[in-house]
């Protein structure tokens, strides 16, 4: 029977202690008058006795070091087994092999990444899955963030403004996009990291990015309970993508630093991101929603880099307890790091949001990136950036238009830091409306105000709030436009 190393180590320590006790005891030696004891120890031991004791202790030390190595090896094996408990069949299958035919070590990858990231966390339990199975898990997570019909109502409001072509449920499309971006997902309910098998049937639409998936999964398990707490209520669109940007950016940075030390982990792209045949571009998602979905990974990475440069990983860790509140803070990390600027939150308020006794079915803050995205659709990048530069706050409201209406009523009120910024936005948004509704000549109106009817819609764009605000109203009837305009122009609280 094999003696467990831990028990053997304990017995050796006890035996060594007893030996040391007896060998170190005082011995009676005959007195030597006038003699020197240069060849004896304090206890009367001879040099030969001491040499033997030293050799014995050295031998014990070498043996104990060997046993420590045995224990470390067993510990590593236990960690490996822990990470593969969720694997189908009990072991990692050959279907998860990488390009070189060697199955990726997800457990070791997770351990190395968390060590690099300076987070003390156990490796994720991993299990292979098909692309459809991973999509299902991602969709479940997205519906937790936007429960019920919240995502559909948001899409109805965006369609009312004409920013997406039709009312859809955006979450299945976003789940498909996230699945192709990562190739895996961490499910908190099963506490399992599901990873797409490259050789699954049918084959995956995109090559799984295992390092990014593992980094995202580890961080999601660590920080999801902090970032997305139900007790905080519904997050605005701007707040949600800001928090997602912290998580996705942190994962991207961790993956980047890991790839510097591990050449095989470097991302490999066979098709340029802008190519229409790229797997991400094959997801039939409206451009506005696609841009909003890609923002956390694209701009979040730069945000995480800025925080890491300011205070390394402790700064990133602290950000989860004080996450960014807007896409503006993600775009400009100095706004996030400036405590004084964060304390002066500005919002858009109305005396009432009830129109004709009906409450809006959607009330939201979209944020700076949404503003830039809308303007970029019909403006040069420079003009779009200038138009959104001074945005302080915004509020999107949408009301039902009744049976038979193709699109509902919507109003978007924006507020800027000064009149010049508001005018830049007004100019850029005017171009958006002219091109979207194919208007050859805008009706004459006073400066800072546009009104027209086209394609069965009644639209107005008006500079208000002492020149620092701009309201956009897009309705299914002229009466609705007039009534909502009076509501928007009412006194603020």
Secondary structure, 3 states (H helix, E strand, C coil): CCCCHHHHHHHHHHHHHHHHHHHCCCCCCCCCCCCCCCCECCCCCEHHHHHHHHHHHHHHHHHHHHHHHHHHHHHHHHHHHHHCCCCHHHCCCHHHECCCCCECCHHHHHHHHHHHHCCCCCCCCEEEECHHHHHHHHHHHHHHHCCCCHHHHHHHHHHHCCCCCCCCCHHHHHHHHHHHHHCEEEECCCCEEEEECCCCCCCCCCCCCHHHHHHHHHHHHHHHHHHCCHHHCCCCHHHHHHHHHHHHHHHHHHHHHHHHHCHHHCCCCCCCCCCCCCHHHHCCCCHHHHHHHHHHHHHHHHHHHHHHHHHHHHHHHHHCCCCCCCHHHHHCHHHHHCHHHHHCCCCCCCCCCCECCECCCEEECCCHHHHHHHHHCCCCHHHHHHHHCCEEEEEEEEECCCCCCCCCEEEEEEEECCHHHHHHHHHHHHHHHHHHCCCCCCCCCCCCEEEEEECCEEEEEEEECCCCEEEEEEECCHHHHHHHHHHHCCCCC
